[in-house]
């Protein structure tokens, strides 16, 4: 749980950039953080948001390692070249974003890579924020190899038909029947992407198919309420949310 550690523990980790074989056999970059010690440890795939493979996600990855997870955050924009996160993200936005099929392949390959690590216990969760929450849900519904999923305010899960595109041809809600792992969702009631009515639709579909899930909704919080570097940050809601994230993976991955 949050802040639940022994003060005489070593708490060491190794972290850095690796390349791994992703979708289509491409080698792409990923940031990996591993707890020191023999393990075995559960694995977590982190799915970055639309602003890209940025400093928040590097810290996010280390945070999971601090809590005892072998963690990998693939650079889903790697094929667009390199530069600052803002520069690379601008190129992706100008190109209309990523293909859902490519993202699912990259994330499924990341789960395979984690399970191949000698200090992984064979269980892997997936978590993402914003567009990464949507992608995490898609991967958990379509790619094998995951044991738990967390969607943090993922927009576009239950969009109106006019928002579907050639790159995003199927709404993630339409894959609900295929979701076989427990899902945690955290949402702000003031968010407009997703707005509360879309969260309601998603929850109704999960109930209809008898899925294992928990949704938690926060008053006085909007989109991105974990992001401490933005005006959207809500300290109380964020800290409660972090505790729920850690508890979810503890329950299903240990």
C-alpha positions, 0 to 999 in steps of 0.5 A: 500500500501507499507509504507502507514500507520498512525503513530498514529495507534496501529499496534499490532499483535499476532503471534505464532505456532498453529496446524490445521486439514490439509489434511487426518485429520492430525494435522500439525503446522502452523505459524499464525499472526493476527492483533489486533483489531475487524476486520474483516480482510481478510485472506492469506495462505502463501505457503513456498518455497523448502528451507522450513518453514523458517525464511523468511516465518515467517517474510512474515506472520507477514508482511501480518498481519502488513498490516491487514490480518489474515495470516497462513503459514502451515509447509508443511514438518511437517510430516517429523518431526522437527529440523532446517529448513535445516535439515527438508528440507534435509529429504524432498529432500531425499524423492523426495519432496511432493505429489501435492495432499497432498499439495493441501489438506493441503492448502485447509484446511488452507483456511477453518481454516482461514474462521472459525476465528471470525475476518476473513471477509470470503475472503482468498488469497494464495501466495507462492514463488518458489515451493510455487508459483507453489503450490499456483497456484495448490491449487487455481486451484483445491481447493475451498475457495480461492478468489485471488492468487499470484505466485512469480516465481513459477517454474515447472508450464509449465514443459516439460513432462519428468519432471513429476513424480508420486508425480507431475503427472500433470503440473499446466498449465493443470489446467488453465481451472479450475482456477476461481480466479484472478492471479498475477504473478511476474517473473525475466527475468533472471530466469531459473526456470521458464525460460521466455519461460515457463512464455510465455506459461503460459500466453498464456494459461491464455489468451486462457481461458479468465482468470483474471490475471496480469504478471509482468516481471523484467529485471536484476532479476532472481530467488528469487529476494525478498530474501534479505539474498541472492545474488539474491536480487534486491532492486528496483524490490523487492520493486516494487513487494511488492507493487504489491502484497499488491495492488492485495490482497487489490483489491480482498480481502477487 
